[in-house]
Amino acid sequence: NILSASVADFAQLIDRLPSLECISLAGNPSMDDPSARTEILASPLRVIDTLIEPRERIAALSTRILPADQLAFLQKFVIFQRTPPNVAKEHVVELDMSCLGTKRVDVSGFISLRRLSVRGNKIARVAHVIGVFGLRQLEQIDLRDNLLDTPYEPLELVHDLESLQSLALADSRGLVGGIRRNAQGTPPPPLHRRQGGAPALLLDAGDGAEPRPNQVFDLCVERTLKGLQLRTAGELAELDLSGCALPFVDLSKFTRLQRLSLAGNKLSVDALSAAQLQTLSSLRSLDLRANALADVEGLAAILEQLFGHGLEEVWLAGNPCCPDNDVSSRSRVLAYMPSLAARGALRRLNGRPVTLLEQVSLLQQKSEGDGAGEEEALRLVLDERAHSTGQSIESTLCLSLRHMQLSSIAGINACAGLVALDLSHNSLTNLMFFSKGQQVFKALPHLRYLDLRHNELDGFNNLTAVLSGLEVSVLYLYKSTASAESAHPRNYLHRICEHVPSIQFLDGLRNPFGLSLTATHRESFAMR
């Protein structure tokens, strides 16, 4: 507007309006002089165009307030400005005393307080938050960005205040994270959230001081048990110690644990080896994400013991040994525990099932030249197929083993009743496999359909020798060899059909030396 009244006139107006908290005067000639705002600051207003900051108020009243009284005035003003009007302090449940730049804060008398923030001050001791130990209903306190340098003094709050659920300490001279507790087993609403979850437990003392890891761990356990009203650690079935920055854990007392999360700590393989994990005979799920696990071989040895007890799933992503949950990271981890994955003990890794294809690949890598791993891989696939169809291996008539990365079919003779066999899209280099001294295909007298497309056979010579004694009617060989001789079916049609006269169709082409057209139709109908 075009108000040009003096500051004294505005002061009289404000005095006549005792409930006034906010006034906007920008854009009037009276406010062109910056000193006008400073003179009005002496009034009880909260806002003059913008929020009145505590420092502004003190600067405006500096000529009227003695230096010794400025801190008390500052706190009274902040409480006046940041709490609802006409509410007694014993009824206030939330108080923000952050960013005052003071060394002490007085909260005595706020007996109903549940949430308190004193972030961004110069507090060096918890005791300098005067009256905090009398806040028996306090649930959350934010001490971040202060000068706290004693690692365990803040923990006195946890011991003394039964209702405390969240203690934030990050950036307090190296104190990192916060403590959280909740009787219902879920994290309380934090005063802040870091990437990846709720506040963590403080550990790093800063300035070269090293807190005792076992003291921090024991505190976690104590508060967990107290929150759940349990007497001993052996009563717990689930335990979440994630995000606590712990380099040490002792799990010897948690004998009934079924689910355990240690994600977001600083555990090494050596620390995990000393954690007494082998005592957790009921453990089914283990979360070790975002730790310092680098030795895959040592980690696999530890997990071998747990999977023997019944562990089914484990999370390892975010560790040096398994940075991501991509194919290469999974393969690197699984390569060190082939027997676990192969026998189905390890069912899930990083939240995803261990697939049959991964199990087969591991077993074949495990083979040491004697073919034992390859035969075990085939048996695993056969068992899975039998389970999915509800038929026994011996009575199986049609079997598809395509896209299984098989390099051997030794043991296929267990399916003695096979009529149709699909081995396409594998890694077979030859078919001269023997089991118990017998050439495996000789044990498949009923085989009529065989698909060998997209393999890496060493040529047609061994192939014709293997198939010559069989009565295969339908055969597929397109791109079945490592060389280009199987790239064009018409180029090898006569050669194969001449050595295997029982063939009626080769890659969809009729045998040029075959039966009469009527017999061909009869055979084709029977196969269909």
Salt bridges, closest charged atoms under 4 A:
GLU21 OE1 - ARG46 NE 3.62
GLU56 OE1 - ARG37 NH2 3.25
GLU94 OE1 - ARG115 NE 3.27
ASP96 OD1 - ARG82 NH1 3.72
ASP142 OD2 - ARG144 NH2 2.55
ASP145 OD2 - ARG119 NE 2.48
ASP149 OD2 - ARG173 NH1 3.12
GLU153 OE2 - ARG125 NE 2.97
GLU162 OE2 - LYS226 NZ 3.84
ASP204 OD1 - LYS266 NZ 2.87
GLU222 OE2 - HIS159 ND1 3.57
GLU222 OE2 - LYS226 NZ 3.96
ASP240 OD2 - ARG180 NH2 3.82
ASP287 OD2 - ARG289 NH2 2.48
GLU312 OE2 - ARG347 NH1 3.75
GLU313 OE2 - ARG259 NH1 3.66
GLU313 OE1 - ARG348 NE 3.64
GLU358 OE1 - ARG330 NH2 3.08
GLU375 OE1 - ARG379 NH1 3.95
GLU376 OE1 - LYS366 NZ 3.78
GLU384 OE1 - ARG385 NH1 2.51
ASP422 OD2 - ARG402 NH1 3.64
ASP451 OD2 - ARG453 NH2 2.56
GLU485 OE1 - ARG495 NH1 3.42
